[in-house]
Every structure is written in C-alpha cells, then in structure tokens.
Amino acid sequence: MLNVLMEKRKELVEEKKPTKERYNWRYENSISNGKKIEIDGDYSQWRINNILATYEGLPLVVNEVNIYHSITNQMHYDYLHGFIRKQKRWSKAESKEEKNKREAKEALISLISEYYKYNNVRAKEALKILTHEQIEFIKEKLNKGEIK
C-alpha cells in the first residue's frame, strides 16, 4: 500500500496498553488478621489509614495515629498492628437501591424526630408503628415549600 506521497506505507504496530497493577492488600490484611509482615517501599500511611477508617470502631484509632504523621512507616505499622483487634473485616459495597432506601429511611426518621421532638432512637421506634397515612400527614405538616 502507498501513502499520499506515493511512498510505501509503514505498518502500524499495535501498542499494548500497560495494565494497571491491582492494589496489594497485604498490609491491611496483616493489620486486621494478625500475621506480622515486613514493610517494603510501597507502604502508604495515608492509604492504610483511609482504608482502615471505613471499618466500624477504627476511625478513632486511625485518627490517633494521624496526629503523629511524622512517624516512620514501621512505627505506623507496629502501632496499628498492635492496637487493632484481630478479626475478619468485610466491607460490602452498597448498591444504589440500598443507598436510596437507607437515605429515605433516614429522612423519615428525621421528620418524625422533628415533628414529635423525639431523639433518633425513639423516632426509629415510632416509625415502626406509624401508618402510611400518618407519615404522609407529618410530611405535609413539615413541608416548608422548598424546591426539590
């Protein structure tokens, strides 16, 4: 085949796209499950703090180690490994439907607590016994005419 200048066309070589390496969870798993490992050059305090802070009961621990941000990676790992209780921790991604249901329920609890002047615990209990008509009445009473 010839190109526009009537020269022989160079064949295009398909370049392989570099594959993105998957994140290695060995540090987080080690901290959570108990086996101590050696720290390499790819240890990231920020990433480990960010991941561990999503689990229930760990944000306060992670915040405590964040206060001392200038510590070495080994000290950071040793603190978290020694302090955090060893157990399996699973985080399941929440679907959009589950998120919408949760947010709708939280909004109803907020309305009930505002209408009856209840705290959140009492509002959850009241939500179980209120009928659909009563909930609609509360929504109408507390409607402030805001734009959705």
Sequence and secondary structure as in RCSB ss.txt:
>XXXX:A:sequence
MLNVLMEKRKELVEEKKPTKERYNWRYENSISNGKKIEIDGDYSQWRINNILATYEGLPLVVNEVNIYHSITNQM
HYDYLHGFIRKQKRWSKAESKEEKNKREAKEALISLISEYYKYNNVRAKEALKILTHEQIEFIKEKLNKGEIK
>XXXX:A:secstr
 B TTS B                 HHHHHHHH       TT  HHHHHHHHTTSTT HHHHHHHHHTTTS HHH
HHHHHHHHS           HHHHHHHHHHHHHHHHHHHHHT  HHHHHHHHHH  HHHHHHHHHHH      
